[in-house]
Amino acid sequence: MTQWWRDAVVYQIYPRSFADGNGDGTGDFAGALARLPYLAELGVDAVWFSPFYPSPLADGGYDVADYCDVDPRFGTLADFDTFVAAAAGHGIRVIVDIVPNHCSSAHPAFQAALAAEPGSPERDLFIFRDAPNNWQSLFGGPAWTQTPDGQWYLHLFDSSQPDWNWANPAVPAMFEKVLRFWLDRGVAGLRVDVAHGLFKDPELPDVPDPTPSDRPSPWFHRPELVAHYATWRAILDSYPEDVFPGRRTAVGEFWGDEITHLEPYFIPGGMPQAFNFFLFQTAWDAAALRHTITASLALTEGSDVVAPWVISNHDVMRPVSRYGAPAPAHSDAEVDVALGTRRARAAALLLLALPGSAYVYQGEELGLPEFLDIPAADRDDPVYRRSQGARLGRDGCRVPIPWSCTAQPYGFTEGTSTWLPQPSGWGSLTVEAQLADPSSTLTLYRQAIAGRPRGEFAWLDGYDLAFTRGDDFACVLNLGAEPVPLPAHESLLLASDAITDDVLPQDTAVWLRLR
């Protein structure tokens, strides 16, 4: 059985912000369809769509009101099917986002639960109690909201996102139908949101520290998850090879405070992939990155589970600003964009040289910085609202992509405005501008994706952060304060910054063909 996902490059599309095809300022399937040639030329193997389902968009679509349809703002099911077929014509698979921990408060099942009596079958699909415990929401504030009849319902995220009760057999049965609905439409895989959630301690105990974290707890990394994902793996494996060689896959969003928290998921017959978020959680420090990579490779050794590498996604600050700003960054942070860009380019070569699969969030191939100065009135993220502005939230990495021209909306839409405002000064970062620049970040990504190495991984002695892939390839990074000489090599394949006299500058990465 071909496991195509073991070394795939997957491009994440946040639908509202990728490309607008109808001029209303919001991205959609028509816009994404028109940009398929761009994705094919970038060289990716698959695209992952963040949620596009009918939703009030209280949390960017992760508040799902109907799991088996397309929100009219993005198009229709027919538009989705057209995209899947057209993508296959370009050799690109499609992965869709599944959100099983919670739904929208507008979901018909939750509306029925609110209308039903306490203790009813309708309410048992969710987690209702007569009194709340002390759990806190990951978005800020209590994790419980009271209903007019006095009961309380659990929401680990926003109050508009009630948690499903996975102890009720009707819930996993419903989601099996959801999985099959999209697999039957030809999707190659599923991305599972909050995959380390779902099951809760049935006692719903108070905890000494109710501050949200990703450690094992009464609400995260419950032992029931391992057997549950084995049933989903069986569903995936039941689908025959179709348009492409290889079976269907799924990748779980398993956050953990430590790498060891992910160990239970790396067993035969479980979730095929579990995201490795530790690379972008690690400081820009050679020793720290080496430790993270070593621990990550040890986690997957001997397992058929893949741990895709990522340096960004729709939930975290873009690398240019993360590597160039003090932590935590805020709206008036002094971001050294030049420094952040140099480090982000080096991180891209690290990401794409490591063994295994890599996920690239839209806009990283353009070297976009985080837009920190979005006016308060234009912010959309419930994290900003629930924290009373203390946390900026995730809007800054979700700003619509600049495609062309030198001013907003940068070719994103034929209209005059975008659903989130774009910053000024992005003219040099557009796709159009970067395609004409052989030294651009887009050119670097295209070359790196096309030239990804194969072969066994081994650390290269004599450098703080260097490794080989097979006998003739090396990736070397210099994160130190002084330039360092390159190892003996036959040719320089790719560099994140200019190289002269075979000396590697600070915050630079190179790919080398060894002698």
HELIX and SHEET records of a PDB file:
HELIX    1   1 TRP A    4  ASP A    7  5                                   4    
HELIX    2   2 PRO A   15  PHE A   18  1                                   4    
HELIX    3   3 PHE A   29  ALA A   34  1                                   6    
HELIX    4   4 LEU A   36  LEU A   42  1                                   7    
HELIX    5   5 LEU A   77  GLY A   89  1                                  13    
HELIX    6   6 PRO A  108  ALA A  115  1                                   8    
HELIX    7   7 ARG A  123  LEU A  125  5                                   3    
HELIX    8   8 ALA A  170  ASP A  184  1                                  15    
HELIX    9   9 GLU A  224  ASP A  237  1                                  14    
HELIX   10  10 ILE A  259  TYR A  265  5                                   7    
HELIX   11  11 PHE A  278  GLN A  281  1                                   4    
HELIX   12  12 ALA A  286  THR A  300  1                                  15    
HELIX   13  13 PRO A  319  ARG A  322  1                                   4    
HELIX   14  14 VAL A  337  ALA A  353  1                                  17    
HELIX   15  15 GLU A  364  LEU A  366  5                                   3    
HELIX   16  16 ALA A  376  ASP A  378  5                                   3    
HELIX   17  17 PRO A  382  ARG A  386  1                                   5    
HELIX   18  18 ASP A  395  CYS A  397  5                                   3    
HELIX   19  19 GLY A  427  LEU A  429  5                                   3    
HELIX   20  20 VAL A  431  LEU A  435  1                                   5    
HELIX   21  21 THR A  441  ALA A  450  1                                  10    
SHEET    1   A 8 GLN A 273  ALA A 274  0                                        
SHEET    2   A 8 THR A 249  GLY A 252  1                                        
SHEET    3   A 8 GLY A 189  VAL A 192  1                                        
SHEET    4   A 8 ARG A  93  ILE A  98  1                                        
SHEET    5   A 8 ALA A  46  PHE A  49  1                                        
SHEET    6   A 8 VAL A   9  ILE A  13  1                                        
SHEET    7   A 8 ALA A 358  TYR A 361  1                                        
SHEET    8   A 8 TRP A 309  VAL A 310  1                                        
SHEET    1   B 3 PHE A 128  ARG A 129  0                                        
SHEET    2   B 3 TRP A 152  LEU A 154 -1                                        
SHEET    3   B 3 TRP A 144  GLN A 146 -1                                        
SHEET    1   C 5 PHE A 457  TRP A 459  0                                        
SHEET    2   C 5 LEU A 465  ARG A 469 -1                                        
SHEET    3   C 5 PHE A 473  ASN A 478 -1                                        
SHEET    4   C 5 THR A 508  ARG A 513 -1                                        
SHEET    5   C 5 SER A 491  ALA A 495 -1                                        
SHEET    1   D 2 VAL A 484  PRO A 485  0                                        
SHEET    2   D 2 VAL A 503  LEU A 504 -1                                        
END                                                                             
